[in-house]
């Protein structure tokens, strides 16, 4: 997309200091925040991330022909740079600058959309799909942005983050408008609120599912207070809020709404819905989606019909079933989600619950210990394997899980213990090949994710695809 545009328009409403050059009637080719993609006459925004500071690439982008560079004040990498003929803007926070500039660059698309933001520790994805279904059933065209990707019209784009970077958000808002989308339902992660990916977005509704002690550790939040404070920011950006009245920190959540003059709709009843998704927690998600529909003036029968149809990729997803086994994929990757999921499976009275899972690398080790304890108590047989190990060794991660799991189960006990199969496909295949009649095989942790990340590289690995391929190959034999 080439939107050669006036720099004056692109930096509208941005607070900056002009430290080199003159804006005048400058035109720029495109907005870029990846130094590898810079070309002549581009505007480049430097971002300082957890692993990399692109201020270190300023000389490279100058040599590639960048016309405008946006830098963050007090960054040490800027002091010795010869900016030559570049226009240089200095801002307090380049992530806020990226959000403002991106919105302007794409023609302020958010102003033409009704945006519903869903935040919480658990239930964001399922609740978002439910809200999307309700609004669509009422006759509107709806886009969705979240953990499973971006959906609008016939398009489905996978993304790396639950809430993409602000540039990507505004780019897809603009594309949605071109497809006559009127409403967008989006998951709003704590990271996106903390790091300003959703800065400047005006939410018609902010939906609060719950909050638990999660996402604390390396590259995430420093502590629970930081996590909660980040989540609460959504209410300063919303007109209305739909809140689960049973949430932890309820008083603080309500106080934040009142402070920001947000109109509050609370989930108070225990209305039951006819869902394809099992589990009491999905009834909770449905009740929040129901309240959104009611607040929008959608008829109850339209809401109920929409909820009956909802299926969510990678969330308690039944991938295969025959007379002997069920194979289910679920995204649960830490103890709270795993407890809810496995207890839901127990309600189905399986012969055995067989779990196949690993844990992500470069994330809090508490997840590993928690998953070891939960599966040790609730599963009958456990197969430890790879997940997104990122920059850690898979066997090191598995060893951490074992420190707790081994208190409940004996290694290499093929009846009620656990085994280690580092290769995830091999682990899934073992579970299917060695099943007992009545087993429910639960492949956990990755859910909808289409890629496996190891040693900084990503390769295609979608649990659903692998399961069906294994079963298909067995049938041929």
N, C-alpha and C positions, 0 to 999 in steps of 0.2 A: 504494500500500500504506500503510494507516494503522495503525500499531501503537502507539497512545497508551500510553506506558510510563512506569514509575517511573524517575526520573533516577538513583536509587541503583543500580538494576540496570544501567542503560546505562553508567555510569561504573565499574562493578566492575573491579578490577585495573588501573585507570588511576592513575598517579602524577600528582597535581596539587596546586596551591595554590588555595584558595578566596579570591579577592581582592575579590569583591563578592557580596552576597546570602547566602541560606541555602538549602541543598538541601532540608532537611525532607522533606515527602512530595510534592515537586514532580512533576508529570506533564508530559511533552512530547509534542507531536504527531508530529514526524518529525525525522530527522537530515538536515541539509543542509550542503553545502560549496560551493554555487554561490549567491552572494548574490542573484541574480535570482529564485531559487525560494523564498525565505524567506516564510513566512506566520506567522500568530499561533501562539504557543506552540511554535515550532520551536527545535531546538538547532542552532546554526550554528558550524561549525569553520572558522577562518581558515587559509588555506594561502598560503604564500609561494612562488610559482613562478618560473620563469626569466623570464617576461615580465610577471607581474602579482602583486601582493601584496594578497590580499583583506582584510587588516587595514585597508586604506584604505576599505573599505565598511562598517565597523562602524556608523557613524551611520545609514546606510541600513537595515541589518538591524534596528537598534533601532526605527526608525520603522515598519518593517513588522511589528513585533510579536514579534521573537525573544525567547524566554524565557531561553535559556542561550547564552552565547558562550564558545567555547574559543579562547584566544589563546596565542601563543608568547612566552616570556619574552624580555625585552630588545628587543622590537619597538618601534621609535620611534613608530609610528603609534598605539600604544595609550595613550601617556602623557597625552594631553590629552582623552581621551574621558570624557564624563559617561555612565556606564552606567545611570543611573536605577535602575529596579527589576529590571534583568537580573541573573541569576546568572552570574558570570564565573569561569571556571576557567583558570588559567595552567599551561602544561605546557612541558617542555623542547623537545619536537618535536611540532607539531600533526599531522604525517603519521602518527606512531606513534599519537597520540590518535585519529585517524580510523580506523585499523585496529582498535584495541581497542574503540572505541565501536561501530563497524559490526558487528563480530562479536557483541557483546552485544545490540545492537539487533535483529538477526535471529535471536536465540536460539541462538547458538554452533553454527551449522550444520556447520562444518568438523569438529567432533568426531564427526559421524555419517557421515563420508565417508572413503574411502581415497584420498588425493591423491598423484599421481605428478607431480613437477616435472621439466621438461626444460629444461636451460640449455646454452648454448654459442653460439659465433659463427655457425655454420652448422648446418643440419640439424634445428633445433628443431621446425619445423612438420611436416616429413615424418616424423621419428621419433615425434612425438606422434600423428599419424594412424595410424602402424603399431602403436603400443602400444594405442591405442583399439581397433583392429581385432582385435588378439590377445585382449584382455580380453573384448570383446563375443563373439568366437567361442567363448570359454570359458563363455558363458552369463550374463554379468553385464550390467547396464545401466550405460552409461558416458557421462559428459559430457566435453566438450573445450572448453578455453579457450585461445585463442592468436591468432596474427597474422591468421588468416582469419575470426575471430569466435568466438562461443560456440555450441556445439552441445549439445543434449540433447533426447531424444525426437524430436519433429518440429520443434523450434524451431531456428532459425539466426538469430543476431543479430550484425550487423556491429559492430565496436568500433574506436575510434581507435588504441588502443595494443595491442601484443603482449600485455602483461599489464595489464588494466584497473586503475583506481584501487581501493583496498581496499574501499570501500563497494560498488562494483559487483560485486566478487568475492563478497563475503558475501551480497549480495542474490541472486545467481544460484546460489550454493551452496544457499540456502534453497529456491529454486524447483526446483532439481534434486532435492532431497529430496522435495518434493511430487510429483515425477514418478517416485519410487522409484529414482532413480539411486543406485548404491552406490559407484562409482569415478569419479574425475575425473582426467583427464590435462591438465596445463596447461603452456604455455610460460612460463618464468620469465626475463624479460629482465634485463639488468644494471641498467637504470634502475629496475625494480621492486624490486630488491634494495637498490640505493643509497638510494632514496627511500621505502622501507618500505611499498610497496603489499602485499607478502606478509608483513608483520610478523605474527608469532604463528601462522602456519600451520605445522602439523606434517606434513611430507612423509613418506609411507610409503617412497617411493623418490625419490632425486634422481639424475637421469640427466645425465651430462656428456658432450656430444658432442665438443667441441673448443674451442680458443680461438686466435684470430688477432688481429693488430693491426687493430682496427676500432672503430667508434663513438667515435672520438676527434675532438673539435672543438666548435664552437659548439653549445650546448644539449645536449651529450652528456657525454663524459668528458674530464677535463683531460689525461690521459696514459694509457699502457698499464697502468701500475701501478694507477691508480684503477679502470680497467676490470676488471683481473684480481681485485683485492681485492673489488670489488662482486660479481663472479660467485661467488667462493669462499664468500661468506656463506651460500649455500644449504646448505652442509654442517653448519652449526650448527643447522639447522632440520629435519634429516632423520634417519631411523632407519637407512636403507640407501642405498648409492650404487652406481650402475652407471656405470663409467668406461671410456671408450675409452683403452686403455693406450698408444695411439700419439699421445695429445694432447701439444701443446706444454705446457711447465710441469708435466709429469707428476709430478715429485717433490713440487712444492709442492701440487698437488691432493691427492695421497695423504697428505701431511703434515697437511693441513687436515682430512681425514676422520678420521685417527687422533686428532688433537687433540680432536675432537668426539665420539669414540667411535662413529663411524658404521661399520656393517658394510659391507665393500667387496666388490663383485662386479666383476671386470674382464673386459672383452672382450679375449680373447687370440688366438682363432683367426681364420681367414679363410674360414669356412663361406660357401658361395654359396647364394643364394636365388633362386627363380623369381619375379621381380618384373615388374610392368607398367612400372615406372619405370626408365629406362635409367641407366647411369653407375655407375662404381665407388663413388662417394661415397654413392649410395643403398644399395649393398650394406653400406657401413659403418653407415648409419642402421638398416638392417634387423637387423644383428648386435646392435646395442644394444637394439633392441626385443625381439629374440629372448631376450637375457639377462634382460630384465625378466620376460618370460613364464616362463622357466625358474625364476627366483628366486621367482616366485609359485606355482610348482608346477603350471603349465599344461603339458599333454602336448605333445610335440614336433610331432606330426602336426596338432594344433589350431593351433599357432603357425604352421607352414608354410602351412597352408591360408589362414589369415588374411592373411598377408603377400602371397600371390598376388593378393589382391583389391584391394589398396590403390591408390587414385588420390588425388592431392592437388591441390586447386584452385590453379592458378597456379604450380605447380612442374613444369617441363618438361612442361607440359600440351599434348597434341596437340589443337588446337581444330578443325582442318580438314585434310582430306587428299583428294586426287583423283589422277588419273593423271599430273598435271604438277607439283603443288606440295604441300608440307606447311606449315602455319602453326602455330607453337608459341609459347605464352606462358610466360614464366619471370620469377620475381621478382628475379633477379640484378641488383643495382644498384651493385656495386663490383667491383674487379678479381679478387679471389679467387673469388667466386661465379661471375663471368662466365667465368673461365678454365675452371673445372670444367664449366660448362654448355656452352660452345662446343666444348670438346674432346670432350664427349659427342656433340654434333651431328656433329662431324667424323668420328667413328667410323661414322656412317651413310653416309658417302661421298656427300654431296650434290653436285650440279653446282656450286652456289654457296651460300654462307651469306650471307643478307641480314639485317642487323640494323637494327631500328628502336628507338631509345631516346633518353632524355634523362637528366638527373640532378636530384635534389631540391635545392630552394633552402634556404638557411639551414642547411646541413650542410657538413661538411668538404670543401674543394676538392680534397683528395687523391683523393676518389672520382671526380671529373670527369677528372682527369689519368689515373688508373688505368684508367677505362673507355675513354678515348681510346686508350691504349696497347694494351689487350687487343683491342679491336675492330679497331684498326689492323692488328694482327698476325694475328688469327684469322678475321676476317670478310672476305668478298670485296667486299661493297658495304655502305655504311653510310648510314642516313638519320637525321640528328639532328633531334630534335623536343622537344616539351614533356614534362615529368614534373610532379611536384608542386613548382612553382616557389615556392610559399608567398609570401614577401614580396620575392623577387628577381625581376628581369626574365628571362624565358625566354631571350632572345637573349644576355644576359650570361653565363648558365650555359653555353649552347652555345659561346660564344666561348672559355670556359675549356677545354671539351672539345677544341675545335679546336686549341688551342696544342700539344697532343700528337698528336692524330689526324692533323694535317696533315703530320707528319713521315713518315707511312707511306702516306698516300693523298692524291690530288689532288682538290681541290674541283671539283665539277660534272663530273667524269669519270664518265659514266653506266655504264661497264663495271666498273671496279675502284677507283673513288674514293668520294667521299661527296657528299651534297647536304644542304641544310637546308630542312626544311618545318616551320615552327613549330607549326602545328596538328596535333595528334597523330592525329586521324582522317584528315586529308588525307595524312599520312605513311604510315599503314597502308594506305590505299587505293592510294597510289602503288606501294607494294611489291607489292601483289596484282595490280594492273592491268598492271604492267610486268615481271612475272615471266618467267623463262626456265624451260623444262622441266627439272625436276630440282632446282629451288631449294628450300631450306628457309628460310622467312621466320621470323625470331626476333624477337618483340615482347617487349622486355625492360624490367625495372625496376619495373613496377607489379603484375604477377602477378594476384593475387586481388582487389586493391583496387578497390572499386566507385565511388570518388569521385576527382576531380581537385581539388587545392587550389591556388588561385591568388589572390593579393592578399587572403588571409584568408578567401576564400569557397570553398565546396566545391560542385561540380556532379557529377552522375552521369557516370561514365566507367569502364566495365569493359571491359578490352581484349577479353575473350572475346566479349562482346555486340557490340562494334563490329565485330570481324572477321566474325562470322556475319551481321550486318546488311549489311555491304559485299558479302559473297559472295552473299547472298540477292538484293540489288538488282541485282547483275551478272547473275545467272541470269534475272531477270525481263526484263532488257533483251535 
